[in-house]
Amino acid sequence: MKTPKEKPLKAFEDLSVIITGFPKADIVGTGLLETYFNTIEAELGKFVFENLLNAILKIKIINIEQLTEGEYSNVSELIISSKYKQSIEKIIQLWYLGEWIVAPYSDENYIISSQSYIEGLIWKAIAAHPMGGKQPGYGTWGFPPLTYSPETKSN
């Protein structure tokens, strides 16, 4: 039996895959899905976050990694709508940077955890490793750099 939180968490997972451009395995692999869900719910407010997730659920996405033309169109409209644009921007920043950004250069911005910094999607996007975490290993400077291609998404 599904718990009451499973459906919104799945919608949040789908939203995260769509707005970050990373596959489900990378999103879930961070280990931060539920942490980010709870952070966003606290920061945006339960009402706003539920409305956003309900809007995603209404689209009825069949395969999150291969959206149909109609699904893509509906998702695009949702993302650029003035109602959700600012919230979605904050969620993207959270996934990429591991930081909740209230406003640029604000004292209210904060990094969620050391894990959120290390698992930030920015590091995969730029084919690098976080300073002070996930070091590539001794002697790796002798190998040519890895290249990242959006088509492979395996690096």
OpenMM code with the backbone's topology and positions (N, CA, C; nanometers):
from openmm import Vec3, app, unit

residues = "MET LYS THR PRO LYS GLU LYS PRO LEU LYS ALA PHE GLU ASP LEU SER VAL ILE ILE THR GLY PHE PRO LYS ALA ASP ILE VAL GLY THR GLY LEU LEU GLU THR TYR PHE ASN THR ILE GLU ALA GLU LEU GLY LYS PHE VAL PHE GLU ASN LEU LEU ASN ALA ILE LEU LYS ILE LYS ILE ILE ASN ILE GLU GLN LEU THR GLU GLY GLU TYR SER ASN VAL SER GLU LEU ILE ILE SER SER LYS TYR LYS GLN SER ILE GLU LYS ILE ILE GLN LEU TRP TYR LEU GLY GLU TRP ILE VAL ALA PRO TYR SER ASP GLU ASN TYR ILE ILE SER SER GLN SER TYR ILE GLU GLY LEU ILE TRP LYS ALA ILE ALA ALA HIS PRO MET GLY GLY LYS GLN PRO GLY TYR GLY THR TRP GLY PHE PRO PRO LEU THR TYR SER PRO GLU THR LYS SER ASN".split()
positions = [
    Vec3(0.0844, -0.1193, 0.0000),
    Vec3(0.0000, 0.0000, 0.0000),
    Vec3(0.0881, 0.1246, 0.0000),
    Vec3(0.0545, 0.2181, -0.0857),
    Vec3(0.1333, 0.3404, -0.0965),
    Vec3(0.1063, 0.4332, 0.0214),
    Vec3(0.2129, 0.4978, 0.0658),
    Vec3(0.1968, 0.5974, 0.1708),
    Vec3(0.1472, 0.7264, 0.1069),
    Vec3(0.0853, 0.8142, 0.1853),
    Vec3(0.0334, 0.9399, 0.1288),
    Vec3(0.1412, 1.0261, 0.0621),
    Vec3(0.2674, 1.0096, 0.1029),
    Vec3(0.3728, 1.0947, 0.0499),
    Vec3(0.4325, 1.0400, -0.0805),
    Vec3(0.4066, 0.9124, -0.1142),
    Vec3(0.4689, 0.8521, -0.2316),
    Vec3(0.4286, 0.9197, -0.3624),
    Vec3(0.3028, 0.9542, -0.3780),
    Vec3(0.2566, 1.0154, -0.5031),
    Vec3(0.3188, 1.1537, -0.5238),
    Vec3(0.3171, 1.2428, -0.4237),
    Vec3(0.3843, 1.3716, -0.4420),
    Vec3(0.5359, 1.3565, -0.4612),
    Vec3(0.5964, 1.2594, -0.3941),
    Vec3(0.7404, 1.2376, -0.4080),
    Vec3(0.7732, 1.1925, -0.5503),
    Vec3(0.6900, 1.1085, -0.6076),
    Vec3(0.7075, 1.0641, -0.7469),
    Vec3(0.6903, 1.1834, -0.8417),
    Vec3(0.5915, 1.2679, -0.8160),
    Vec3(0.5721, 1.3875, -0.8986),
    Vec3(0.6932, 1.4793, -0.8884),
    Vec3(0.7508, 1.4908, -0.7686),
    Vec3(0.8700, 1.5728, -0.7494),
    Vec3(0.9890, 1.5121, -0.8240),
    Vec3(0.9992, 1.3808, -0.8209),
    Vec3(1.1047, 1.3117, -0.8959),
    Vec3(1.0909, 1.3407, -1.0459),
    Vec3(0.9687, 1.3286, -1.0977),
    Vec3(0.9435, 1.3568, -1.2391),
    Vec3(0.9768, 1.5016, -1.2726),
    Vec3(0.9323, 1.5938, -1.1889),
    Vec3(0.9616, 1.7352, -1.2103),
    Vec3(1.1126, 1.7582, -1.2124),
    Vec3(1.1836, 1.6951, -1.1208),
    Vec3(1.3284, 1.7128, -1.1109),
    Vec3(1.4004, 1.6623, -1.2349),
    Vec3(1.3567, 1.5489, -1.2875),
    Vec3(1.4154, 1.4945, -1.4106),
    Vec3(1.3938, 1.5932, -1.5253),
    Vec3(1.2741, 1.6455, -1.5347),
    Vec3(1.2404, 1.7371, -1.6440),
    Vec3(1.3201, 1.8669, -1.6355),
    Vec3(1.3241, 1.9287, -1.5206),
    Vec3(1.3839, 2.0622, -1.5115),
    Vec3(1.5362, 2.0613, -1.5030),
    Vec3(1.5947, 1.9485, -1.4621),
    Vec3(1.7410, 1.9438, -1.4552),
    Vec3(1.8035, 1.8898, -1.5828),
    Vec3(1.7272, 1.8086, -1.6573),
    Vec3(1.7824, 1.7463, -1.7766),
    Vec3(1.8639, 1.6222, -1.7465),
    Vec3(1.8669, 1.5806, -1.6212),
    Vec3(1.9401, 1.4600, -1.5826),
    Vec3(1.8447, 1.3422, -1.5723),
    Vec3(1.8935, 1.2207, -1.6029),
    Vec3(1.8070, 1.1030, -1.5937),
    Vec3(1.7688, 1.0710, -1.4489),
    Vec3(1.6629, 0.9936, -1.4359),
    Vec3(1.6107, 0.9540, -1.3052),
    Vec3(1.7192, 0.8915, -1.2179),
    Vec3(1.8052, 0.8088, -1.2763),
    Vec3(1.9111, 0.7422, -1.1995),
    Vec3(2.0027, 0.8443, -1.1318),
    Vec3(2.0339, 0.9533, -1.2009),
    Vec3(2.1196, 1.0565, -1.1418),
    Vec3(2.0477, 1.1321, -1.0305),
    Vec3(1.9211, 1.1599, -1.0510),
    Vec3(1.8423, 1.2324, -0.9504),
    Vec3(1.8282, 1.1474, -0.8242),
    Vec3(1.7824, 1.0254, -0.8412),
    Vec3(1.7633, 0.9355, -0.7263),
    Vec3(1.8984, 0.8994, -0.6647),
    Vec3(2.0000, 0.8861, -0.7493),
    Vec3(2.1332, 0.8477, -0.7033),
    Vec3(2.1988, 0.9478, -0.6098),
    Vec3(2.1513, 1.0691, -0.6079),
    Vec3(2.2077, 1.1678, -0.5141),
    Vec3(2.1734, 1.1331, -0.3702),
    Vec3(2.0641, 1.0593, -0.3518),
    Vec3(2.0183, 1.0281, -0.2167),
    Vec3(1.9501, 1.1454, -0.1489),
    Vec3(1.9179, 1.2483, -0.2253),
    Vec3(1.8645, 1.3719, -0.1672),
    Vec3(1.7196, 1.4013, -0.2046),
    Vec3(1.6545, 1.3099, -0.2723),
    Vec3(1.5188, 1.3356, -0.3201),
    Vec3(1.4254, 1.3761, -0.2064),
    Vec3(1.4202, 1.2968, -0.1020),
    Vec3(1.3294, 1.3272, 0.0086),
    Vec3(1.3758, 1.4498, 0.0879),
    Vec3(1.5058, 1.4654, 0.1042),
    Vec3(1.5593, 1.5834, 0.1735),
    Vec3(1.5199, 1.7110, 0.0995),
    Vec3(1.5370, 1.7097, -0.0323),
    Vec3(1.5012, 1.8268, -0.1122),
    Vec3(1.3505, 1.8495, -0.1128),
    Vec3(1.2747, 1.7415, -0.1177),
    Vec3(1.1287, 1.7519, -0.1116),
    Vec3(1.0882, 1.8267, 0.0155),
    Vec3(1.1421, 1.7833, 0.1288),
    Vec3(1.1080, 1.8452, 0.2579),
    Vec3(1.1569, 1.9898, 0.2657),
    Vec3(1.2749, 2.0172, 0.2123),
    Vec3(1.3288, 2.1534, 0.2127),
    Vec3(1.2400, 2.2462, 0.1310),
    Vec3(1.2048, 2.2019, 0.0109),
    Vec3(1.1228, 2.2849, -0.0776),
    Vec3(0.9851, 2.3086, -0.0179),
    Vec3(0.9273, 2.2048, 0.0391),
    Vec3(0.7958, 2.2186, 0.1018),
    Vec3(0.8014, 2.3218, 0.2147),
    Vec3(0.9085, 2.3190, 0.2933),
    Vec3(0.9236, 2.4151, 0.4033),
    Vec3(0.9479, 2.5567, 0.3521),
    Vec3(1.0286, 2.5694, 0.2469),
    Vec3(1.0644, 2.7016, 0.1964),
    Vec3(0.9539, 2.7670, 0.1129),
    Vec3(0.8911, 2.6897, 0.0248),
    Vec3(0.7865, 2.7463, -0.0603),
    Vec3(0.6518, 2.7508, 0.0097),
    Vec3(0.6352, 2.6646, 0.1069),
    Vec3(0.5063, 2.6486, 0.1725),
    Vec3(0.4347, 2.5287, 0.1119),
    Vec3(0.3651, 2.4565, 0.1954),
    Vec3(0.2991, 2.3337, 0.1523),
    Vec3(0.1981, 2.3601, 0.0400),
    Vec3(0.1222, 2.4672, 0.0496),
    Vec3(0.0183, 2.4977, -0.0486),
    Vec3(0.0773, 2.5198, -0.1878),
    Vec3(0.1803, 2.6024, -0.1980),
    Vec3(0.2428, 2.6335, -0.3272),
    Vec3(0.3069, 2.5075, -0.3856),
    Vec3(0.3807, 2.4342, -0.3022),
    Vec3(0.4499, 2.3145, -0.3503),
    Vec3(0.3505, 2.2072, -0.3948),
    Vec3(0.2426, 2.1878, -0.3187),
    Vec3(0.1397, 2.0904, -0.3575),
    Vec3(0.0750, 2.1279, -0.4903),
    Vec3(0.0483, 2.2562, -0.5100),
    Vec3(-0.0107, 2.3014, -0.6369),
    Vec3(0.0825, 2.2717, -0.7549),
    Vec3(0.2108, 2.2955, -0.7361),
    Vec3(0.3084, 2.2670, -0.8409),
    Vec3(0.3125, 2.1172, -0.8714),
    Vec3(0.3157, 2.0348, -0.7691),
    Vec3(0.3209, 1.8892, -0.7898),
    Vec3(0.1906, 1.8372, -0.8503),
    Vec3(0.0788, 1.8933, -0.8087),
    Vec3(-0.0493, 1.8536, -0.8683),
    Vec3(-0.0547, 1.8894, -1.0164),
    Vec3(0.0060, 2.0016, -1.0532),
    Vec3(0.0105, 2.0407, -1.1943),
    Vec3(0.0917, 1.9393, -1.2748),
    Vec3(0.2004, 1.8888, -1.2167),
    Vec3(0.2804, 1.7847, -1.2829),
    Vec3(0.2003, 1.6558, -1.2933),
    Vec3(0.1295, 1.6182, -1.1869),
    Vec3(0.0500, 1.4949, -1.1874),
    Vec3(-0.0603, 1.5000, -1.2936),
    Vec3(-0.1164, 1.6179, -1.3166),
    Vec3(-0.2241, 1.6319, -1.4155),
    Vec3(-0.1755, 1.6070, -1.5575),
    Vec3(-0.0468, 1.6244, -1.5816),
    Vec3(0.0073, 1.6039, -1.7162),
    Vec3(0.0074, 1.4546, -1.7522),
    Vec3(0.0094, 1.3668, -1.6513),
    Vec3(0.0058, 1.2214, -1.6726),
    Vec3(0.1172, 1.1765, -1.7667),
    Vec3(0.2373, 1.1940, -1.7203),
    Vec3(0.3551, 1.1582, -1.7984),
    Vec3(0.3714, 1.0061, -1.7994),
    Vec3(0.3879, 0.9503, -1.9189),
    Vec3(0.4001, 0.8054, -1.9331),
    Vec3(0.5447, 0.7608, -1.9100),
    Vec3(0.6385, 0.8185, -1.9828),
    Vec3(0.7800, 0.7846, -1.9674),
    Vec3(0.8569, 0.9145, -1.9487),
    Vec3(0.9025, 0.9383, -1.8286),
    Vec3(0.9640, 1.0654, -1.7937),
    Vec3(1.0876, 1.0961, -1.8787),
    Vec3(1.1579, 0.9934, -1.9236),
    Vec3(1.2813, 1.0163, -1.9978),
    Vec3(1.2576, 1.0311, -2.1479),
    Vec3(1.1339, 1.0072, -2.1933),
    Vec3(1.1002, 1.0264, -2.3339),
    Vec3(0.9596, 1.0857, -2.3423),
    Vec3(0.9515, 1.2148, -2.3201),
    Vec3(0.8219, 1.2823, -2.3223),
    Vec3(0.7637, 1.2834, -2.4632),
    Vec3(0.6325, 1.2640, -2.4710),
    Vec3(0.5662, 1.2786, -2.6006),
    Vec3(0.5582, 1.4270, -2.6327),
    Vec3(0.5246, 1.4593, -2.7548),
    Vec3(0.5159, 1.6001, -2.7961),
    Vec3(0.4135, 1.6751, -2.7112),
    Vec3(0.2993, 1.6131, -2.6851),
    Vec3(0.1959, 1.6770, -2.6030),
    Vec3(0.2405, 1.6962, -2.4593),
    Vec3(0.3057, 1.5943, -2.4028),
    Vec3(0.3559, 1.6040, -2.2658),
    Vec3(0.4606, 1.7147, -2.2566),
    Vec3(0.5518, 1.7177, -2.3537),
    Vec3(0.6570, 1.8185, -2.3550),
    Vec3(0.5975, 1.9586, -2.3617),
    Vec3(0.4974, 1.9761, -2.4443),
    Vec3(0.4311, 2.1054, -2.4581),
    Vec3(0.3659, 2.1477, -2.3261),
    Vec3(0.2958, 2.0549, -2.2621),
    Vec3(0.2298, 2.0851, -2.1341),
    Vec3(0.3305, 2.1169, -2.0249),
    Vec3(0.4403, 2.0416, -2.0219),
    Vec3(0.5445, 2.0665, -1.9220),
    Vec3(0.6094, 2.2021, -1.9467),
    Vec3(0.6381, 2.2335, -2.0721),
    Vec3(0.6995, 2.3623, -2.1058),
    Vec3(0.6112, 2.4785, -2.0604),
    Vec3(0.4823, 2.4672, -2.0857),
    Vec3(0.3887, 2.5722, -2.0434),
    Vec3(0.3912, 2.5887, -1.8922),
    Vec3(0.3952, 2.4762, -1.8208),
    Vec3(0.3991, 2.4802, -1.6748),
    Vec3(0.5259, 2.5493, -1.6258),
    Vec3(0.6384, 2.5135, -1.6838),
    Vec3(0.7674, 2.5666, -1.6392),
    Vec3(0.7778, 2.7175, -1.6619),
    Vec3(0.7285, 2.7651, -1.7748),
    Vec3(0.7423, 2.9088, -1.8032),
    Vec3(0.6265, 2.9929, -1.7506),
    Vec3(0.5254, 2.9264, -1.6947),
    Vec3(0.4128, 3.0042, -1.6422),
    Vec3(0.4595, 3.0917, -1.5268),
    Vec3(0.4087, 3.2113, -1.5239),
    Vec3(0.4504, 3.3053, -1.4193),
    Vec3(0.4139, 3.2550, -1.2805),
    Vec3(0.3154, 3.1681, -1.2727),
    Vec3(0.2715, 3.1152, -1.1439),
    Vec3(0.3794, 3.0294, -1.0771),
    Vec3(0.4557, 2.9541, -1.1573),
    Vec3(0.5528, 2.8601, -1.1012),
    Vec3(0.6979, 2.8911, -1.1356),
    Vec3(0.7220, 2.9870, -1.2210),
    Vec3(0.8570, 3.0130, -1.2724),
    Vec3(0.9597, 3.0333, -1.1609),
    Vec3(0.9317, 3.1198, -1.0665),
    Vec3(1.0279, 3.1489, -0.9605),
    Vec3(1.0534, 3.0254, -0.8737),
    Vec3(0.9494, 2.9503, -0.8444),
    Vec3(0.9661, 2.8282, -0.7637),
    Vec3(1.0515, 2.7269, -0.8374),
    Vec3(1.0269, 2.7100, -0.9652),
    Vec3(1.1027, 2.6128, -1.0441),
    Vec3(1.2490, 2.6559, -1.0548),
    Vec3(1.2743, 2.7845, -1.0694),
    Vec3(1.4124, 2.8333, -1.0728),
    Vec3(1.4860, 2.7979, -0.9440),
    Vec3(1.4192, 2.8132, -0.8310),
    Vec3(1.4805, 2.7803, -0.7020),
    Vec3(1.5081, 2.6303, -0.6897),
    Vec3(1.4176, 2.5490, -0.7429),
    Vec3(1.4359, 2.4034, -0.7384),
    Vec3(1.5535, 2.3626, -0.8274),
    Vec3(1.5666, 2.4238, -0.9432),
    Vec3(1.6805, 2.3950, -1.0313),
    Vec3(1.8112, 2.4316, -0.9608),
    Vec3(1.8149, 2.5483, -0.9005),
    Vec3(1.9351, 2.5902, -0.8287),
    Vec3(1.9671, 2.4936, -0.7148),
    Vec3(1.8662, 2.4454, -0.6473),
    Vec3(1.8875, 2.3508, -0.5385),
    Vec3(1.9524, 2.2230, -0.5904),
    Vec3(1.8999, 2.1673, -0.6996),
    Vec3(1.9561, 2.0437, -0.7546),
    Vec3(2.0994, 2.0644, -0.8038),
    Vec3(2.1263, 2.1752, -0.8683),
    Vec3(2.2590, 2.1958, -0.9249),
    Vec3(2.3624, 2.2378, -0.8209),
    Vec3(2.3240, 2.3217, -0.7277),
    Vec3(2.4211, 2.3775, -0.6332),
    Vec3(2.4137, 2.3190, -0.4933),
    Vec3(2.3022, 2.2514, -0.4602),
    Vec3(2.2851, 2.1987, -0.3248),
    Vec3(2.2561, 2.3089, -0.2240),
    Vec3(2.2116, 2.4221, -0.2753),
    Vec3(2.1912, 2.5411, -0.1921),
    Vec3(2.0519, 2.5975, -0.2160),
    Vec3(1.9863, 2.6397, -0.1083),
    Vec3(1.8592, 2.7101, -0.1228),
    Vec3(1.8925, 2.8571, -0.1366),
    Vec3(1.8568, 2.9151, -0.2492),
    Vec3(1.8908, 3.0546, -0.2772),
    Vec3(1.7643, 3.1394, -0.2667),
    Vec3(1.7614, 3.2202, -0.1637),
    Vec3(1.6500, 3.3122, -0.1427),
    Vec3(1.6606, 3.4269, -0.2414),
    Vec3(1.7794, 3.4836, -0.2496),
    Vec3(1.8093, 3.5924, -0.3428),
    Vec3(1.9609, 3.5939, -0.3621),
    Vec3(2.0077, 3.6419, -0.4776),
    Vec3(2.1530, 3.6480, -0.4974),
    Vec3(2.2208, 3.7287, -0.3863),
    Vec3(2.3293, 3.6758, -0.3368),
    Vec3(2.4112, 3.7422, -0.2344),
    Vec3(2.3357, 3.7701, -0.1050),
    Vec3(2.2352, 3.6909, -0.0755),
    Vec3(2.1579, 3.7104, 0.0472),
    Vec3(2.2191, 3.6315, 0.1625),
    Vec3(2.2096, 3.6860, 0.2821),
    Vec3(2.2547, 3.6143, 0.4010),
    Vec3(2.1602, 3.4996, 0.4360),
    Vec3(2.0439, 3.4967, 0.3717),
    Vec3(1.9461, 3.3924, 0.3994),
    Vec3(1.9674, 3.2667, 0.3154),
    Vec3(2.0552, 3.2720, 0.2155),
    Vec3(2.0869, 3.1544, 0.1357),
    Vec3(2.1607, 3.0543, 0.2246),
    Vec3(2.1378, 2.9254, 0.2004),
    Vec3(2.2097, 2.8261, 0.2796),
    Vec3(2.2269, 2.6950, 0.2037),
    Vec3(2.3397, 2.6293, 0.2295),
    Vec3(2.3671, 2.4975, 0.1728),
    Vec3(2.2928, 2.3970, 0.2596),
    Vec3(2.2195, 2.3063, 0.1950),
    Vec3(2.1343, 2.2122, 0.2668),
    Vec3(2.2166, 2.1219, 0.3569),
    Vec3(2.3226, 2.0639, 0.3041),
    Vec3(2.4085, 1.9744, 0.3820),
    Vec3(2.5390, 1.9545, 0.3069),
    Vec3(2.6357, 1.8908, 0.3720),
    Vec3(2.7605, 1.8610, 0.3016),
    Vec3(2.7336, 1.7654, 0.1860),
    Vec3(2.6390, 1.6740, 0.2033),
    Vec3(2.6043, 1.5816, 0.0958),
    Vec3(2.5439, 1.6564, -0.0232),
    Vec3(2.4623, 1.7581, 0.0026),
    Vec3(2.4010, 1.8321, -0.1084),
    Vec3(2.5067, 1.9065, -0.1897),
    Vec3(2.6108, 1.9538, -0.1231),
    Vec3(2.7220, 2.0188, -0.1945),
    Vec3(2.7938, 1.9166, -0.2823),
    Vec3(2.8270, 1.8024, -0.2258),
    Vec3(2.9011, 1.6979, -0.2977),
    Vec3(2.8192, 1.6403, -0.4128),
    Vec3(2.6887, 1.6238, -0.3923),
    Vec3(2.6017, 1.5630, -0.4936),
    Vec3(2.5397, 1.6643, -0.5900),
    Vec3(2.5781, 1.7899, -0.5799),
    Vec3(2.5245, 1.8916, -0.6704),
    Vec3(2.5435, 1.8501, -0.8157),
    Vec3(2.4410, 1.8656, -0.8956),
    Vec3(2.4468, 1.8241, -1.0357),
    Vec3(2.5440, 1.9076, -1.1178),
    Vec3(2.5844, 2.0207, -1.0647),
    Vec3(2.6795, 2.1065, -1.1344),
    Vec3(2.8083, 2.0322, -1.1659),
    Vec3(2.8500, 1.9453, -1.0732),
    Vec3(2.9764, 1.8747, -1.0913),
    Vec3(2.9703, 1.7788, -1.2096),
    Vec3(2.8576, 1.7096, -1.2257),
    Vec3(2.8417, 1.6218, -1.3424),
    Vec3(2.8295, 1.7044, -1.4688),
    Vec3(2.7589, 1.8147, -1.4598),
    Vec3(2.7367, 1.8984, -1.5777),
    Vec3(2.8674, 1.9542, -1.6332),
    Vec3(2.9625, 1.9841, -1.5463),
    Vec3(3.0902, 2.0402, -1.5931),
    Vec3(3.2022, 1.9357, -1.5946),
    Vec3(3.1653, 1.8085, -1.5708),
    Vec3(3.2620, 1.6979, -1.5715),
    Vec3(3.3783, 1.7262, -1.4774),
    Vec3(3.3452, 1.7634, -1.3558),
    Vec3(3.4458, 1.7936, -1.2538),
    Vec3(3.4064, 1.7237, -1.1239),
    Vec3(3.4829, 1.7458, -1.0217),
    Vec3(3.4490, 1.6919, -0.8895),
    Vec3(3.4447, 1.8065, -0.7896),
    Vec3(3.3615, 1.7913, -0.6856),
    Vec3(3.3526, 1.8986, -0.5862),
    Vec3(3.4834, 1.9127, -0.5086),
    Vec3(3.5247, 2.0352, -0.4892),
    Vec3(3.6466, 2.0595, -0.4123),
    Vec3(3.6286, 2.0037, -0.2714),
    Vec3(3.7208, 1.9222, -0.2303),
    Vec3(3.7156, 1.8652, -0.0966),
    Vec3(3.6306, 1.7395, -0.0873),
    Vec3(3.5710, 1.6948, -0.1962),
    Vec3(3.4872, 1.5748, -0.1928),
    Vec3(3.4926, 1.5010, -0.3243),
    Vec3(3.4770, 1.3704, -0.3196),
    Vec3(3.4766, 1.2857, -0.4406),
    Vec3(3.6004, 1.3074, -0.5262),
    Vec3(3.7136, 1.3014, -0.4645),
    Vec3(3.8381, 1.3197, -0.5390),
    Vec3(3.8553, 1.2073, -0.6408),
    Vec3(3.9162, 1.2384, -0.7546),
    Vec3(3.9276, 1.1383, -0.8606),
    Vec3(4.0249, 1.0248, -0.8279),
    Vec3(4.1173, 1.0443, -0.7368),
    Vec3(4.2081, 0.9366, -0.6976),
    Vec3(4.3512, 0.9600, -0.7394),
    Vec3(4.4396, 0.8926, -0.6685),
    Vec3(4.5823, 0.9082, -0.6911),
    Vec3(4.6194, 0.8647, -0.8330),
    Vec3(4.6962, 0.9443, -0.9013),
    Vec3(4.7475, 0.9104, -1.0329),
    Vec3(4.6545, 0.9398, -1.1487),
    Vec3(4.5348, 0.9873, -1.1195),
    Vec3(4.4400, 1.0119, -1.2279),
    Vec3(4.4806, 1.1282, -1.3167),
    Vec3(4.5752, 1.2084, -1.2715),
    Vec3(4.6217, 1.3183, -1.3549),
    Vec3(4.6959, 1.2660, -1.4792),
    Vec3(4.7330, 1.1408, -1.4783),
    Vec3(4.8026, 1.0813, -1.5912),
    Vec3(4.7100, 1.0345, -1.7026),
    Vec3(4.5793, 1.0363, -1.6791),
    Vec3(4.4821, 0.9938, -1.7800),
    Vec3(4.4222, 1.1157, -1.8496),
    Vec3(4.3824, 1.1001, -1.9759),
    Vec3(4.3165, 1.2133, -2.0413),
    Vec3(4.1836, 1.2440, -1.9727),
    Vec3(4.1404, 1.3694, -1.9777),
    Vec3(4.0148, 1.4046, -1.9100),
    Vec3(3.8952, 1.3339, -1.9726),
    Vec3(3.7956, 1.3051, -1.8896),
    Vec3(3.6712, 1.2468, -1.9381),
    Vec3(3.5953, 1.3533, -2.0149),
    Vec3(3.5249, 1.3112, -2.1147),
    Vec3(3.4395, 1.4050, -2.1865),
    Vec3(3.2961, 1.3671, -2.1564),
    Vec3(3.2125, 1.4666, -2.1502),
    Vec3(3.0710, 1.4440, -2.1216),
    Vec3(2.9910, 1.4794, -2.2445),
    Vec3(2.9079, 1.3881, -2.2848),
    Vec3(2.8199, 1.4113, -2.3984),
    Vec3(2.6775, 1.3946, -2.3518),
    Vec3(2.5912, 1.4926, -2.3769),
    Vec3(2.4506, 1.4806, -2.3331),
    Vec3(2.3830, 1.3561, -2.3887),
    Vec3(2.4333, 1.3055, -2.5024),
    Vec3(2.3724, 1.1869, -2.5623),
    Vec3(2.3994, 1.0627, -2.4780),
    Vec3(2.5177, 1.0531, -2.4156),
    Vec3(2.5510, 0.9326, -2.3398),
    Vec3(2.5017, 0.9389, -2.1968),
    Vec3(2.5143, 1.0523, -2.1330),
    Vec3(2.4706, 1.0739, -1.9946),
    Vec3(2.5179, 0.9646, -1.8999),
    Vec3(2.6296, 0.9017, -1.9269),
    Vec3(2.6765, 0.7956, -1.8391),
    Vec3(2.8006, 0.8363, -1.7613),
    Vec3(2.8635, 0.9470, -1.7955),
    Vec3(2.9843, 0.9919, -1.7236),
    Vec3(2.9473, 1.0692, -1.6017),
] * unit.nanometer
topology = app.Topology()
chain = topology.addChain("A")
for resn in residues:
    res = topology.addResidue(resn, chain)
    for name in ("N", "CA", "C"):
        topology.addAtom(name, app.Element.getBySymbol(name[0]), res)
